[in-house]
């Protein structure tokens, strides 16, 4: 139920039908008895500027931003924090005294999830990241800040992997690798493998971002995809006894950081996680 005191938050993206953010954030608001509501808005690229003007005019407390707007939205904001500027993308906007301020909670949420959900400290680790898009940029920027040892970037578009590796090399040892190099070297010296691509996401749940024969038991295999809960990559990693890290953790932790920016309160992370897992189980039963 809403009232004149309701504080509005939401999601701007295109499409937004797949998102779990509304389920997660509204469960958190309800658990703490906060007069907030979260609504998802499908916003085509040519309407982004109007949408940003609209949330400002309507006095929204803030919004999340997802594909394809994370980069384009930056020039429409009054301020962008240092981490988001380093990454080159914004996923959270807070409205503070009439000013729109952009943040990126993806990478920090990812690191927190690794630490709190799996007990993994990334300091000094040798990491292979699959993908060089927005998600990979968020994750690798946070890894560099957290003191990772070395980053290897693979993307089927070599120019993208080289561009990201060059940017990261200003802060951390980083290189772009090809599929040929991966197959030749193998992954024996890799501590952490991260899938930051959409390969394996619903409905293409049987797809794999790399050959399962490359996996080994000494790996931690992390997939940022949260739907399905267990991707084909995660299932293959479990078969050989590798440690695994699922995408729901990143979703919840980045959402908890957004929640705190908007409300000033600590997010009920367990409530948020359970809301997502419950929604995923409903979708599986209905599929």
VENHU-V94427 format. One record per backbone hydrogen bond with DSSP energy under -1.0 kcal/mol. NH is the residue of the N-H (numbers start at 1). CO is the residue of the C=O. If there is no record, write none. Layout:
[[NH & CO] [NH & CO]]
//
This chain:
[[6 & 3] [7 & 35] [9 & 37] [11 & 39] [12 & 64] [13 & 41] [14 & 67] [19 & 16] [24 & 20] [25 & 21] [26 & 22] [27 & 23] [28 & 24] [29 & 25] [30 & 26] [31 & 27] [32 & 28] [34 & 29] [36 & 34] [37 & 7] [39 & 9] [41 & 11] [43 & 13] [47 & 44] [48 & 45] [51 & 47] [52 & 48] [53 & 49] [54 & 50] [55 & 51] [56 & 52] [57 & 53] [58 & 54] [60 & 55] [61 & 8] [62 & 8] [63 & 93] [64 & 10] [65 & 91] [66 & 12] [69 & 66] [73 & 69] [74 & 71] [76 & 73] [77 & 74] [78 & 100] [79 & 100] [81 & 102] [85 & 81] [86 & 82] [87 & 83] [88 & 84] [89 & 84] [90 & 70] [91 & 103] [92 & 103] [93 & 63] [94 & 101] [95 & 61] [96 & 99] [99 & 96] [101 & 94] [102 & 79] [103 & 92] [109 & 105] [110 & 106] [111 & 107] [112 & 108] [113 & 109] [114 & 110] [115 & 111] [116 & 112] [117 & 113] [118 & 114] [119 & 115] [120 & 114] [124 & 147] [125 & 122] [127 & 150] [128 & 192] [129 & 152] [130 & 194] [131 & 154] [137 & 133] [138 & 134] [139 & 135] [140 & 136] [141 & 137] [142 & 138] [143 & 139] [144 & 140] [145 & 141] [146 & 142] [147 & 144] [148 & 143] [149 & 125] [150 & 125] [151 & 173] [152 & 127] [153 & 175] [154 & 129] [160 & 157] [161 & 157] [162 & 158] [163 & 159] [164 & 160] [165 & 161] [166 & 162] [167 & 163] [168 & 164] [169 & 165] [170 & 167] [171 & 168] [172 & 168] [175 & 151] [177 & 153] [182 & 178] [183 & 179] [184 & 180] [185 & 181] [186 & 182] [190 & 187] [191 & 126] [192 & 126] [193 & 220] [194 & 128] [195 & 222] [196 & 130] [201 & 198] [202 & 227] [204 & 201] [205 & 203] [207 & 204] [214 & 211] [215 & 212] [219 & 216] [220 & 191] [221 & 243] [222 & 193] [223 & 245] [224 & 195] [235 & 231] [236 & 232] [237 & 233] [238 & 234] [239 & 235] [240 & 236] [241 & 238] [242 & 237] [243 & 219] [245 & 221] [247 & 225] [251 & 247] [252 & 248] [253 & 249] [254 & 250] [255 & 251] [256 & 252] [257 & 253] [258 & 254] [259 & 255] [260 & 256] [261 & 257] [262 & 258] [263 & 259] [264 & 260] [269 & 267] [272 & 268] [273 & 269] [274 & 270] [275 & 271] [276 & 272] [277 & 273] [278 & 274] [279 & 275] [280 & 276] [281 & 277] [282 & 278] [283 & 279] [284 & 280] [285 & 281] [286 & 282] [287 & 283]]
//
